[in-house]
Amino acid sequence: MAMLNGLMLEIPMHPHLADHEPHGLHMHYAPPSSRLAERFRATTLMNLAELIVEHGLGRTGVCAAEGCDHVYADTSRAGRRRFCSEGCANRTNVAAFRARRRE
């Protein structure tokens, strides 16, 4: 949480409503004069903060698949996600199945 707060302090934030096509009414977090990279960073940080507030820090993680270091946000009802994607989950499960068959 301290790291996220620190990152949010580094980016100039200027939350405001925007209404333009095709997105309709939505939030922008960086000043309109900001560079594109700063706008992306501000939006990403705010969305991550909202995710943590809504679901808790325990609902984020690093993929459990061997060789994968992608992160994920678990918004499922059960909160038992372990992989970043179905592809990583399938590869891990197939590898475990084949290992059991070899034994």
N, C-alpha and C positions, 0 to 999 in steps of 0.2 A: 504494500500500500504506500509506503514512504517513497519507493522508487517512482510509482505512478504519479504521486503528488509532485515530486520533483520534476518529472518530465512535463507535467502540465504547467508548471511555473516557468519553464524555459520558452514556451510558445506563447506569443501574444494572443489572448483569447478575447473575442468580441462576439458573444452569442447573439444571433439575430435570426428572425424569421425571413425566409425567402419564398417567393411564389413565382416559379417559372416552369415552363413546359419542358419535358413531359412529366416532371416529378411532382408538380403541385406544391402545396404548402409543406415546408420542411425547415429544419434548423441548419444554419451554417454557424461554425464556431470560431473561425478566424476572421479578421477584418477583411472586407472586400478587396483591399489593396495588397493583401498578402500574396506572396509567390505561391504557385500551385503546390509545391512540396510542403509548405507551411500549412496550407489549407487541408491537405491530406493528413498531415500529422495531427493537427488539432482535432479533426473529425475522428480519426482512429483512436486517439487518446480519450476523447469524450465517450465514444461508443464502448470502449473497454471499461471505462469507469462505470458506465451505466450497467453493463453486463455484471460487473462485480457487485454493485449495489443490489441488483435484482436477484442474482443467483448465488452470490458468495464467491470468495476467492478459491474455494475448494472445487469449483466447477470449471476450472481451467487446468490444463495439463499438457504434458509432452507425450506424443504418440508412443505407445508401448511396442510398436513393431520394430524389429531389429533393423538397424541402419536408418531409421527415420527419426528426424529431430523436429518435425513440424509440431506446432502447438495447436490446441483446439479449445473450443468453449463448449461445455456440455450443458445444453439447455433442455435435455430430455427430462421427463418427469421423474424417472428413477435415479438419475445422476450417477450412472455406472459406466459411462463412456470411458474407453481406454485407448482408442485409436483416432487418428485425424480423419480417416476416410474409410469407406467400405472396402476399398482396394487393399489398404494396409491390414484391416481386420481379416479379410479373406485370405491374403497371403500367409498371415500368421497362423490362421486356423488350418489351412491346407498343409502347411509345413508340420504342424503338430500332429495332424492326422497321419501323414506319411511317416513321421518318426515313430508313432505308435505301431503302425503296420510292420515296420522293419523289425521291431522288438519281438 
